[in-house]
Amino acid sequence: MELYSTIVEAAQKYANSIALDGDVGRFTYAELFGRSNVLGHALLRRFGAERRNVALLIPNTPYFPLALFGLLGAGHVAVPFNPLLNPEELAVLLSHGECGVLIYDPVLEDKARQAAELAQIDVAAVSAAELLQDGEPDPSPLAPAAGEDDLSMILYTSGTTGDPKGVMLSHQNIHSNVISFCQVFDFNEKDTFPCVLPLFHTFAMTVVLFGALVNGARIVLFPQFSPQKLVETIMTQPNIILLAVPPMLMMTARFAPPDAAEKHNLRVVASGGGPLPSDVFHYFDSRFQHPILEGYGLTETSPAVAVNRPGINRVGTIGLPLPGVKVEMRDENGSPVPGGEVGELCVQGDLVMKGYYKNPAATEAVFFEDGWLRTGDLGMKLDEGFLRIVGRSKDVILCGGENIYPREIEETLMRFPGVTEAAVVAKADALRTETPFAFIAVDENAEGVTESALRKHCRQHLGEYKVPVGFQFLPELPKTATRKIQKEKLRDLLRKEND
C-alpha cells in the first residue's frame, strides 16, 4: 500500500484520539493529518507537482511527521538526514541525493542553510514552520501520484566523504514491514509508544512512527533521550511499547525505582540496532522483571527481519523471521548451508530494498543472482527456526544504534597534514556497544600531529559520534604482503591494551 493512504485511513478511523504527545506538544490524529496536508499543499504551490527528492533535517519534534506525511502526500520522495551531521557532510548527501529541496526544523536553520550553500547543486532550504504558514492553509487530503512499487524514501547508511549509500525503499517495502511487525506484537489503539529513537532512522520511522499510527496508538515524542523521563513514562502511562537500542535499555534500568517491577506498565520491550549484550538483558530483567526481546534488521530491509516474541523468547538469538520474510544462511556461492552451520544471513521478501541510489555496482554486490539480499552478517539457523548472529563480515562499527563506517573517518584523518596512514576499528563500550578508535602513522618530519589536534580536525568534518574516542600512534601500521592494512592485528593490539 502507498504510505500516505495508510495515514489517511488512520486519521479517519482515529480522528479524535491522541496521535502525538509529550513536552513538544499534543496532536490528535485529525490535527496531525490536517497540518501535514497544509504543509503538502504548500510544497505543491512552491515547487510544483513534479516528483522530487526532498531532504529532511529535523530532530524528534512534531515537524518530522508533519513534513514526512506532507511531502509523501505531495508525491515526493523523502530523504531524511541525521541532524548530528555537520554542514559539510550534509552538503555531500544533498548533492548525491539530488535533493533540490531541504525542509528543516527552525532550530537547525543555520546548519541547513550552510549545507545548502555548500552543496554542488541548487538547494532551496525552507523551514517546516514557514511551510505551515505559507499562503492560505489547505488541510484537505492530498492525492499523491505514487503506487506501492514507487520509491518512498532514500535513507543514507554510509560514509559521506567516500561513496555514499542511499538505500531506496518503496512504499511497499516499508508498508509490508510495518504490517509484519504489527502482526507479531498485536499493536492496538490502547498502546503507548515512547519514541526515544531518532525518527530519521528506519527503526523509529517504520516500527514506531508508522507502527503506532496505523493502529491508532499514541506516540510520546522524546526530543532527546532522557532515561529519567522514560522511566516516568513507563511508570505512569498505559500499555508501553518500548523499542530501543541496548545502551538506552541499560541506562533506563539504572534509573528504575525500587518498586519498578510491581508498578511498571511495560507490554513489549524490543531491542535492535546492534547485538543485545547478556548483561543488559539480565540487568533490565532484574530491575523491571520484564524480558527484552532481541531482534535484527538493517536499513536495506526496511528494517526488521527477525525478532523474538512474547512467550517465545530465546535469549542469545534474534528470534524468528517476521511473517512473509524468508531467511537463509548461504555460502559464498549462494548455496544454503545446513542448519547449525555458519553462513551469511540472506533475506528475501517484500521488505528488501530496491537498491542503492545511483550506485548499481554496490547494488549488484549485495544481491545474489536469484534476488536474495546479502546482509554481510554471519549467522546460523538453530532448531525450531531461531536465528543467531555470530559475527559481521562488514567492517562496520555499531555505536548506540548508529552505523559508523571506518573509511569515512580514515579519509578525514588522512587529510590532516603529516598523517601518512590511518585505520579505525571498533572499541568495545559498555553503554554504546562500540566506539571508533584510530591508529595513526605520522611522517617523521611532521609537527603538530597530536591527539587533541586530530580530534579537533575530526570534529570540524564529522558528526560528534564519529570522532574517535582514542588515538594510538605507531611507526607503521601492520600490513599484508599486498600492503593491505591488517585491521585484525590492530584489534588484537587494542584488546591487549585494554586487558
N, C-alpha and C positions, 0 to 999 in steps of 0.2 A: 504494500500500500504506500502511496505517496505521503510523506510525513506531515505536511500541513493539514491534510484531511484528518489525520488522527487527532490533531488539536481541535479542529472544528467539531468533531464528534464529542470529544471530552467537554468542550465548552458548552455545548448544547445539553449534554446529559447532566453535568455537574455545575451548572451556571452559578448557583449561589453558594457553593462550597468554597472553602479557602484553598487556593492553589499554592500561593507563596506566603510565607510568614517569616518573622524574625525581626531583628533590630533594624533591618534595612527597609521595612515596610510590609504591608499586608495587601494581597490582591485576591479577589475571588476569581474563579475561572472565567466568568464573563468579563471582568475588568482586565485580566491578563490578555485574553483573546482580543478584546476591543482595542486595547492600546497597541498591541502588536500589529493589528491591522492598520492603525493610524500610521505607524512607522513604515509599514509596507507600502501603503499608498503614497507616502512622502517620497520613498525611494523611486517609485514609478514616475512621479511628477518630475523629480530632479534628473534622473538618469535614463528614463525611458524603459521600455519593456524588453529590450534586448537582453538575453541571458548573460549574466556576468559572474565572475568570481569576486565575491565580496568578503573582505577580511574583517575579522572582529578582534578588537583589542579591549577586552572587558573582563574585569575580575568577577568574583562571585557577588554580583549585585543584580537587581531585577532588570537592569538594562540588557543583561546577557540573553535571557529567554525572550524578552521583547524584541531585541534586534534579530535573534536567530529565527523566531517564528515569522517575524515581519519580512525578512529577506527571502525565506523559503516560500512564503505566501506570494511574494512578488516574482517567484520563479527563478531566483538566483541560486548560486552555489555558495555555501558558507565555508569560509576558510578561517577558523579560529586560531589565534596565536596565544602563546604563553605570555602573560603580562610581565613576567620576570625578565624576559629578553630585553637587551638594550637596543637602542635605535639602529645601530649598525647591523645587528643580527636580523631585526625586523625588516630592514630595507632589503636584505638579500631574499627573504621569503616573499615579500611583496612583489619583487621583480620576478622571481621564479614562478610564483603562483599567478602571475599576470592579473594581479588584483588592482583594478583601476579605482576601486572604492574601498576606503578603510573607515569602518564605524568604530568609534572609540567611546569609552566611558569618560565623562568630563574630568575625572581625577587623573587621567593619563593623557591629557591633551598635549602637554609639552613633548612627551615621548612619541606620541602618534605623529605630530607634525614634523618632528625631527626625522622620523623614519620615512615619512612621505617625501621629504626633501632629499634624503639620501638615496632613495630608490632610483633604479635606472629606467623606470617607466613613469608616466604621468599618473599620479595618485591623488584622488580627491578625498581628503581626510575630513570627516564630518562627525560631529558629536551626536550620540544617540538622543541626548536631551533635545538638541536642536531639531532633529527629525521629528520628534514627538510634538513639536510646537510649530512645525513648518506648514504655513498656509492654513486652510480650513481643515480641521481634523476630520478624517473619514474613517469611522470604525467598522464600516461594512466589510463583510467577508471578501477575501481576495479569490482569484481564480488562476492559480499557477499553471502555466503550460508545461507541466512536468509529469512524467509517468514513473512507475515504480523502478524501472530499469535505468532511469536517468540519474546523472550524478547529483548527489545532495550535498556532499561535503568533501573537502580536501584537508586532511589532517597531517601536519608535518611531525615526523617522528625522529628525524636525524639531524646531523650537524648542519649548521647554517653557513659555515665558511668553506665547507667541502662541497659535496654533491647532495643537495637537499633531496629528501624523500618525502613526497607528498602522497599520502595514501588516499586513493579515490574510492569513496564509499557511495553506493547508490542508495536511493530511498528504500529499496527492498532489503539491502544489506542490513541497515540499521533496524528497520521495522521487524524483520524476521528475528533478529537478536533480542529485541525488546519482548516480543511475544514469547519466545522460548524461555527467557529468564523469568518472566511473569508467571508462566505456567508452572515452573518448578516451585516457586515460593508463594503462589496464590496471592499476589498483591491485590489490595482492595481499598475502597474509599475510607476505611477506618484507620488506615496506616499513616504513620508519620515518618518522613524521610529527612533526617538531619543531613544537609548537603555540606559535608566538610571537605570533599574532594574538589579540585578546581574544575569548573564547568567546561573549560576549553578541552579538557582531557576526555577521551572517549568513554572511560569507565563511568565518570559522572554524567556525561551527556546522555549516553544510551540507557544505562541502568537506573540512574537516579532521576534525571530530568524527564525523559520520555517514559521510563518505567513507572514513575509515580503518577504523572499527569494523565496517561491513557487509562488509568484505573481510578481516577478521582481522589487520589491520596493528597496529603498535604506535605509540602516541602518547607522545612525550616532552613533558611539560607544562612550560611556562615561566611561572611566576607573574608574572615581569616580564621584559621583553625585555633580553637581555644579548648583545651581539654576540660577546663573548669566549666565552661558554658555547655559543652557537650554532655558532661555528667549531669548537669542541672536539667538538660532537656530529657535525658534518659530517665531521670527520676520523676519528672513531672508531666511529661507528655505521653499520650497513649500509643500503644502498638508500634514500637520503634523498629524501623528497618535501617540498620546501620551498615553501610558499605564503606570500607576504609582500607588503607594500606597498613601493614604491620606496625610501623612506627607510631601511627596515630592510635592504634589499639593499645599499645604498650603505655603510652602517655595517659590515655583515658583511664586505664586500670589504676595507674598510680594516684589518680585523683578521686578514686571511688571512696565514698564514705563507708564507715564500718557496717552500716545496715544495707549496703547496695544489693546484696544477694536477695534480701527479703522484699525490697521496695522498688527495684528497677522495673521498667516496662519494655525491656528488650523482647522482640519477637523473632527477629532474624539478625544475625551478625555474620557478614561475609567479608572475606579478605581477598584482595587481589593486588596487582601492581608489583609483584615480586614474591619470592618464597616466604612462607609463614614460618618463622623460627619456632621451635618447640617451646622455648622459654616464654615467648609471647603468648602462645596458646594456653599454656598451663597457668601463667600468672593472671591472665584475663579471666580464665575459668575460676581461679581461686578467689578472685575479688567479686565477680558477679554470679558465679555458678551458672554460667551460660556459655556453651561452646561457640568457638569461631568456626565457620565453615569456609575452608580454603577453596579458592577457585583459580582459574587460569584463563588468560586471554592475551590478546595483543591487538594493537590498533588495526592491523590488517584483517582481523576477524570481527571487527565492529563492536565490542572486543571479545565477549565471553565465549569460550569454547567448552569449558567443563567446570563443574562445581560440586561440592558435597551438598547433601540435602539434610534437612532436619530429620533426625532419627536414622539417617543413613550416612553417618559421618565417619570416614576412616582417616584418622589423623596421620599426617605424613604423605597424604595423596592429594591430588587436585580434584578428586571426586570422579563423577561420571560425565560423559558428554551431554550437553544440553539436547533436548528434543530436536530432531531434524539435523543434528550435527554429526558428521562421520569423522572418526579419528583413527588413524593407523600409524604404527611405528614402522618406518621404512629404512632400508639401507641406502647407500649412495646411488645404487642403480634404480631405486624406486620400487624395489620389491618389498612386500610386507615381511617383517621379521616375526617369529613365533612369540606367543605370549610369554612374558617373563624375561625376554631378551631386550637389550637396549637398541634403540633405533631413533631416527629423527622423527619427532612428532609432526604428522602431516594432517591437514584438515580439508574437508570438502563440505559444501553446503551453501545455502543462500547468504550466509554471513560473510563469506570470503570476498575480499575487496575486488574491484575491477582492475587494479594495478597501481603503479606509481606514476604520478603526473609527470609527463614529459621525460620519462625515463624507461624506455622499452627494454633496455639491457638489464636494468635492475629487476624489472617485472619478470622477464624471462628467467632470470636466475633463481627466483623463488617459487617457480611452478614446475612440477613435473609435466611431461607431455600429456598425461591424462587429465590435467587440470587440478590436481591436488596441490595445495599450498604447503610449501616447506617452511616451517616456523623457525628453523635453526636451533631449536631446543631438543635436547636428548632426553628420552624417557622410555618407559616400559608400560605395557598393559598387564595388570595383575588379574587375579581371579575375580569373577563377577563383574569385569569390565572397568574396575577402578584404574585410574591412571596415576603414574608417578613421574615427576621430573627429576632427572639425576644430574643434569648439567646443562651448560649452554655452549653451543658451538659458535655463537656470535660473541664478539668481543664488546659486550655492552655492559655498562655499569648501571645498576638499578639503585637509584638514590631516592628514598622516600616516595617510591611510586613513579618517579620520573626516569626516563631513559637518557643516559648520558653516553655520547659516542666519543671515545678517546681521540679519534682522529681530529676532531674539531679543536679540542684543547691542545693537542700536539702541534697542529698547524699554527695556532695562536702563539704558542711558546717559541716556535721556530722563527717567528717574525721579530723576536727580541734580539737586538744586536749582541753578537757574541755567543749565542746558543747554537751549537752545532748538531746536537741530537736531542730528541725529546721522546719519551714514551710514557704513557699514562695507563695505570692499571687500577683495579678496584681494591680499596682497603676496607675490610670489614668494619661495620659500625653498628653498635647495639640499637641505636634509635632509627637510623636511616637505611639500614641494611648494608649499603655500600656507599663509599665516597671516593672521589678521584684522588689519586696520589701520583705525583710526577717524578720521573727520573730524568736528570739533565746532564748532558756533557757540554763543556764550555771550551771555547777557543782559549789556548794558554795565554794569549796576549790581551784577552778581553778584560775590561774593567766594568764594575758596577752591576755585574750579574749576581744579584743576591736574592735570597728568598723573598724579602719584602718587595724588592723591585719587580720580580716576576709576578708576585701576587697582585700588585697594583696594576701591572700590564694586563693581566687576565681580567681583572675587574672592569677595565676600560673597554674590553672587547667581548666579554662573555657574561651571561647571567650569573648571579652570585652562587647559585647551587652548582655551577660547573667549575668554579675556581678550586684548584687542588687544595686539599686540606694540609698537604705537606709536600716538601721537595727534598730529593736526595741527589747530591752532585757526585757523579762518577767520572773517572778519566775517559772512559769509553763505555758505551752500552754493549752488553753481550750480543753477539750475532752468530747466525749460522754461516755455513760456507758460502752461501749465496748473498750474504750481507743483510739478511733479514733480522731485525731485532728480535731476540728471544724473550718474549714477554713472560713466559713461564718461569724463566730464571729470575726475572725481576720480581715476580710474585713470590717466589721462594725466598728471595732476599728480604722482601717486605715482611713475610711471615716470621722469618728468623729474628728480624729486628724487633718484632712485637711480642715474641715469646718471653 
